[in-house]
Amino acid sequence: MTATAPAPSFSNTSYATTRAALSVNPRRVHDVTLFVLDPDERIALIRKPQFAEGIWRPPGGGIKPGEDFAAGAEREALEETGLEVQLERYLVDAHARFTCDGRALDWRTHVLLARTTGTELVPQDPAEIAGARWGTAAELAGPLRDRLLATGRALWRYRVALHDAALRAYSDG
């Protein structure tokens, strides 16, 4: 079963974020978010250097041109957490439109459930990932959700919608 998150148009997304997405890699139109669970059902969370204090989210990134989708998702998990994962199932397929300066970017986010037997989080690229830790579904649905919404940024509202939909799909599982 695939859950679909709301796909509103985020015209108030931060200028820098949208401009970067539209100009740095104009061909990239997707990301993959991974709900990586360890044997204790904890969720892997990452922080990027540019994130404000208290901002954590599940790992993810882009599939490279020509890369097998599953292999790319597994690569992203390894790069951002240091964990080898087994993809289990699709949780969310979300579509959004980001706009800036009269231009639009149609974006797709794939949220996947993955499992690992590993428990030590060691990001492979410290320039991209400032930290990694284990969290819980309750934390993602509670204090981390509140922290993301408190920023007032459309990007984090989009992430909250993804997390909410993924948590519902996981619990319906």
N, C-alpha and C positions, 0 to 999 in steps of 0.2 A: 504494500500500500504506500503510495506516495502522497505526502501532505504538500499543499501548496500555500506558501506564505502570501500575504497581501502584496500586490505589486503596484504601489502608488508611484507617482512621478515625484521625485525629490528635487524640486526646483530650488530649494534653499540649502542644498548640500554645500559644504564649504567650498569656496572658490578654488583654493589651492588643490584640494582633493579631486574635484571634478576636472579641473584643467589638466592635472597630471594624468588622469585616466584617459582624457580625450586626446592628449598630445604626445605623451611619452611613449605609449604603446597603443596606437589607435586600432590595432587589429585585435587586441585582447578584449573579449566581451564576456568573460566569465570568471568565476572563482570557485574553488572547492573548499568547503569547510568540513572539518573532520571532528566528529564526536568520538574521540579515542577513549575507550574505557579499559581500565586495568582489571585484574582479577577481583578487586574489591568494589568494582563499579564506580570508581572515581573517574572524573573527566579531566583529561589533560587540558591545561590552559596556558596561554602564552601572552607575553607582553612585548611589544615592539618599542624601540627606543623613543619614538615620537609620541607614544601614548601618554596621556595625562596620568598622574598618580592614581592608583586604584583601578585602572582599566586593565582587565584581563579578558581574553576571549579564547574560544577553541582555535586550534591551529588550522592553517589552510593556505592556499595560494593558487597559482595558475598552472594549468597543464600546458606544457611546451608544444609548439607546432610540430605535428607528426608523432607526438608521444602517445602511447597507449594510455587511455583514460585511467584505468586501474593502476597501472605502473606509475603514472604521474601523481595520483593521489597518495600512493604509498611513499613515493619520493618526498612529497611535501611533508608527510608525517615524520619521516626520518630526518629531514633537514631542520624542521622546527622543534622537534622533541627529542631526537636521538633514538626514537623507538621504531622497531619493525612492527608493522601492524598487519592484521588480516581484515580486509574489508568484509563487512557482514551484510549490510543492506542500505538502500537509499532511504533517507528520511524526508528530505524536502527538495523540491525543484521550484525555485522562486525566480520570477522575472520582474525586473524594475527598469525604469527609464530615469537616467540622471541627465539633467540639463544644465547648461552654463553658456552664457554669451550667445544664446540663440542656437547652440548646437545640442544635440542629444546623443546619448550613449545608451543603447538598449543592452542591459546587463542580465546575466543569468548566474544564479548561485546554486550549486549542487551541495547539499549537506548529506554526508554519508556517516553511517555508524561503522566504527572500526574497533577491533579488540586487540589487545596486546597482552603478552605474558610478562613483559618488562615492567619495572616500576621506577627505574632511575631515569629522570628526565635530564638530558644533556643536549641542548640545542647545538646543531652543527655549525651555525653561522652567527656568532655573537654580535656582528655588526647589524644583522637583521632582527635577531631575537634577543631582547635584553634579559629575559627570564622565562622560566617555565615552572609550573607547579601543578599539583593535583588539586582539584576542586570537586564539588558535588553538584548534583542536579538541583538540589535545594538552594545552594549558593548561587548558581547560575540564574535560577528563577527568582531569587530574592535580592540579596545585597548587591550582587554584580549587575543585575538588571537595573536596579535603582540607580547605581553609580553611572551606568551608561546613559540612562534617560536624563540624569541630572546635568549632563554636559550640554543638553539642548541641541546637539548636533544631529542632523538628519542621518548621517552615516551610522551613528550608533543606534538611532531609532530603527533603521533598517536591520542592523545586527540583532537588536532585541526581537524584532518580528521573526527573524530566522531562528533564533534560539528558542523562542516560544513555540513555534511550529515544530521544530525538531524535538523538543522535549515532549510535546503532545504525541508525535508520531512514535517516539521511543516508548512512551508509557502505554500506547495502544498496541505495540508490537507483537 
